[in-house]
Amino acid sequence: MTHPCRVVTTTVRVRGGEIPRLPVRTSRPFPKDRIFELMGFLHSLEVEAPVTRGEVILRNLLGEDIDLVATRTIRRLSEPQEDSKEV
């Protein structure tokens, strides 16, 4: 009640990935009064593919000792599909 925090989930842009947005979340609850500041910062963020689920994208977000973590694996556009079969 005196220091409300929330786990933040959102997406960030991906350069060279099979999809254009990467779902991410904070590793721990983030101070509620700074969430708008965090979202403004994340709006300008772009990561390079490939990205693995669970990978730390950024450490120490806005000096809060909280990390930004990928919640999905995104391959590079040029990577071969694992489930494709050679003919």
N, C-alpha and C positions, 0 to 999 in steps of 0.2 A: 504494500500500500504506500510505503514511503518512497520506493524506488521501483516503479513498474517497468518491467522489461518484457519483450516479446521476441520469439524466434521469427525472423524475417525470411520469407520465401518469395522469390521473384525470378526473373530471367535476365540474362545479359546477352549481348550480341556475340556471335561467333564468326570469325573470319576463316573461310576455307573449309567449313564443315558441311556435313551432309544435311543438316538443318540449320536455319539462321539464328536460333535462340537456344541458349543453354540454361536449363533450370538450375538454380542455386539456392542455398539457404545459409543462414548464419550457424556457426558451430555451437553457439550458446545464445540464450536470450540477449537481445540488444536493448539498451535504454530507450524506452518508449518516446521520450521527449527529443530524441535525436534521429528517429526513423525517417522523417522527411529529408533531413540532411543526408542520411545514408542513401536513400532512394535517388536523390539528385546526383550523388557521386556515382552510383551504379548505372544510372542512365547513360553516362558517358563512357562506361567501361566496355572494352571489346577484347575478347580472348582469342587466341589462335588455336585452331584444331590441330591435332587431336586432343581430346580431353577425356579423362577416365573418371567414372563415377567414384566419389569419395576423395578425389584430388582436391587439395587446398588451392584455390585460385588466388586468394589474397590473404595475407596474414595481418593481424592487428588493424582491423578496419577502424578508421578514424581515431586511432589511439586508444581503442576500448579493449584491446587484448582479446578480440573475438575474430575468428577466421571466416572466410567465405568459402563454402564447399560446394563442389559440383554434385548434382544429384542424378546425373545421367551421363552415360558414355556417348561421345560424339566423335565419329571417325572423320578423317580428312576425306574430301571428295575423291581424291585419287587412290585411296586405299581399296584393295579388292574386298569384295563381300565374302565372308566366311562361308555362307550358306550357298554360294553360287557353285555350280558344277561345271567342270570343263567338258566340252563336247568333242 
